[in-house]
């Protein structure tokens, strides 16, 4: 059985070492988390969930249905750039993307 953490790490083309570096952990710790021999604390679970943009529940529920959305590295970078915008810039971006999405939907209906 592949753990959710391993599944997410692989889907983002990360090695255990790379993930460990990002999270401030050793490669051995990542290996132990993936093999379910050691459980991360709640702080580390939150950090992992934030990194992969999934709920903490997704990481800890190994038998639950797969309900997360796959996000590419480019999409993660885009999301990160949105988070760095001011509130007014983010609001403007949401309005513009909403207009584009509505226009796209209405042209698909034709």
N, C-alpha and C positions, 0 to 999 in steps of 0.2 A: 504494500500500500504506500502510495506517495503522499506525503503530508501536504497540507495546503501551502505551507511556507515554501517547500521545495517546488511545488507546482508554480507558485507565483514567481519565485526566483528564476526558475528556468524560462518562464514565459517572458521575462524581462532580460533574458540573455546575460544573467549575472552568475558569476562563480560564487561559491561559498565565501571565498576570501574577499571578493568585492562587496558582497552584502555585509560581511562582518566589518569591513572598513567603514562602510556607510553608517552602520549602527553602533560602531565603537566596540565591536566584539571580535573575538578570535574566530578563525575558520572552524576550530574544533567546537566552539559553542554553537555555531550555525548547524554543524553536522549533528550535534546532540539534539537540537531543537527539531531538526528535520526527521530524525529517526525516533523522535518521541521518547528519548531516554531521559531528557531533562525538559522541564517546562519553563518558559520565560515568565518573568514577573509581569504584573499588569502594566507597568511603565513601559517595558520592552514590547509587550503586545500592542500597546497604543502606538508606539513609534513605528512598528512594522506595518500596522494597519494604515497609518498616515502615509507611509512611504508608498505602499501599493494601492492606496485609495480604495480600501475594502473595509467593511465593518470588523471590529474585533471578533464578533461572533463567527465570522467566516473563518478566521484563523484557528479558532479553538474547537469548532464543530467539524470533526473529521468525517462524520457520516452524513452530514447535511447535504441536501442537493446543492449543486453548483449554481449560486445565484449572483456571483460577482460579474462585473463587466470587464472584459479584457481591454486594457489601455496600453497603447504602444508607447515606446520611449518618447516619440515626438509629441504625442498627446500629453504625456506627463510634463514635458517641458513647457508646452503651451499653457497647461493648467497652472503651472508654477508661475509663469509670467503674468497670468491674470491675477493671481493672488498678490502680486507686487504692485498692482495698480491702486490708485486712490479709489475711494468709494464712488466718487463722481465719474471717474474714468471707467470703472467696472460697470456702473449703471448704464453709461452710454454704450459700452460694448454689448451688454445684454439686450438693449433696445435694438441696436443695429442687427445683431445676429437673429433676434426674433423676427424682424422685418424680412430678412433674407430667407429665413425658414418658411415664413408664411407665403412669401412670393414663390418659393420653390414648390410648396405644396399646392398652391393654386394653379401653377403652370402644369403640374403633373396631373391635375384633375381635367385639364382640357383635352 
